[in-house]
């Protein structure tokens, strides 16, 4: 059975178009991914996403949060959530993981080195921009 994971797609409108906050992680071969992680026992997917964002990025998600259809990536079933605002300034919440954060143009995501789940969720992103 697939292992559930949850991730936040923090969206904003930039001068060049819609952007999402992504991070590179050495443990994922430096590929870009959305902040998130494994759904722990006793959590639902939304709770896991909120916890992971606080742990990894140091912010509290606020306002409207929209769940996208789950995507499958290897052994994982990843539940992405579109997030439009949060409290706090993003920072490296888990320095030991050496994650670096980047605002990435949605239109340029296809050509970047990302985790498979980040590419798989792209078709659903248009509906929440």
C-alpha positions as CSV (number, residue, x, y, z in Angstrom):
1,X,0.0,0.0,0.0
2,X,1.1,3.5,-0.7
3,X,2.4,5.7,2.2
4,X,0.5,9.0,2.6
5,X,2.4,12.3,2.4
6,X,1.1,15.9,2.4
7,X,2.6,19.0,0.9
8,X,1.8,22.7,0.7
9,X,1.9,24.6,-2.6
10,X,2.3,28.2,-1.4
11,X,1.1,30.3,-4.3
12,X,1.7,34.0,-5.0
13,X,1.4,36.3,-7.9
14,X,4.7,37.8,-8.9
15,X,5.6,40.3,-11.6
16,X,6.4,37.5,-14.0
17,X,3.4,35.3,-13.2
18,X,2.3,32.8,-10.6
19,X,5.0,31.5,-8.3
20,X,5.2,28.7,-5.7
21,X,7.6,28.2,-2.8
22,X,9.8,25.1,-3.3
23,X,12.8,23.8,-1.6
24,X,15.8,21.8,-2.6
25,X,16.8,18.9,-0.4
26,X,20.1,17.0,-0.5
27,X,18.4,13.8,0.6
28,X,16.3,14.1,-2.6
29,X,19.3,14.5,-4.8
30,X,18.9,18.2,-4.7
31,X,15.6,18.1,-6.6
32,X,13.0,20.7,-6.0
33,X,9.9,19.7,-3.9
34,X,7.1,21.4,-2.1
35,X,7.4,21.6,1.7
36,X,5.8,18.6,3.2
37,X,6.3,15.1,4.5
38,X,4.8,11.9,5.8
39,X,1.4,11.8,7.4
40,X,1.9,10.6,10.9
41,X,-0.3,8.2,12.8
42,X,-3.4,10.0,14.2
43,X,-3.2,12.9,11.6
44,X,-5.2,13.6,8.6
45,X,-3.5,14.9,5.5
46,X,-4.4,18.6,6.2
47,X,-3.0,18.4,9.7
48,X,0.2,16.7,8.4
49,X,0.7,19.5,5.8
50,X,0.2,22.2,8.5
51,X,2.7,20.5,10.8
52,X,5.3,19.9,8.1
53,X,5.1,23.5,6.8
54,X,5.6,24.8,10.4
55,X,8.6,22.4,10.9
56,X,10.3,23.0,7.5
57,X,9.4,26.6,6.7
58,X,8.6,28.1,10.1
59,X,5.2,29.6,9.1
60,X,1.6,29.1,10.0
61,X,-0.8,28.6,7.0
62,X,-3.8,30.9,7.1
63,X,-6.9,31.8,5.0
64,X,-8.2,29.6,2.2
65,X,-6.5,26.2,1.8
66,X,-7.6,24.1,-1.2
67,X,-6.9,20.4,-1.4
68,X,-5.9,19.0,-4.8
69,X,-6.5,15.5,-6.0
70,X,-3.8,13.1,-4.7
71,X,-0.9,12.0,-7.0
72,X,1.1,8.8,-6.8
73,X,4.9,8.9,-6.9
74,X,6.6,5.5,-6.3
75,X,5.6,4.2,-2.9
76,X,4.0,7.6,-2.0
77,X,0.4,9.0,-2.3
78,X,1.0,12.7,-2.0
79,X,-1.9,15.1,-1.0
80,X,-1.1,18.6,-2.1
81,X,-2.8,21.7,-0.7
82,X,-2.9,25.1,-2.3
83,X,-2.1,27.8,0.3
84,X,-2.4,31.5,-0.4
85,X,-1.3,33.2,2.8
86,X,0.6,32.4,6.0
87,X,1.9,34.2,9.1
88,X,5.6,34.6,9.4
89,X,8.6,34.8,7.1
90,X,9.7,31.5,5.5
91,X,13.1,30.3,6.8
92,X,15.0,27.0,7.1
93,X,13.1,25.4,9.9
94,X,15.2,22.2,10.0
95,X,18.8,23.3,9.4
96,X,20.1,19.7,9.7
97,X,18.3,18.9,6.4
98,X,20.1,21.7,4.5
99,X,17.0,22.7,2.6
100,X,17.1,25.8,0.5
101,X,14.0,27.7,-0.4
102,X,13.2,29.2,-3.8
103,X,10.2,31.0,-5.4
104,X,9.7,29.2,-8.7
105,X,7.5,30.3,-11.6
106,X,4.7,27.7,-12.2
107,X,5.2,28.1,-15.9
108,X,8.9,27.1,-15.6
109,X,8.3,24.0,-13.4
110,X,8.2,21.5,-16.2
111,X,11.8,22.2,-17.2
112,X,13.2,22.0,-13.7
113,X,14.6,19.1,-11.7
114,X,11.8,18.3,-9.3
115,X,10.4,15.4,-7.4
116,X,8.0,13.4,-9.6
117,X,5.0,14.4,-7.4
118,X,5.7,18.1,-8.2
119,X,5.4,17.4,-11.9
120,X,2.4,15.1,-11.4
121,X,0.4,17.8,-9.6
122,X,0.9,20.4,-12.2
123,X,-2.2,19.7,-14.3
124,X,-4.3,20.4,-11.2
125,X,-2.6,23.6,-10.3
126,X,-4.3,25.7,-13.0
127,X,-7.7,25.2,-11.2
128,X,-6.4,26.9,-8.1
129,X,-4.4,29.8,-9.4
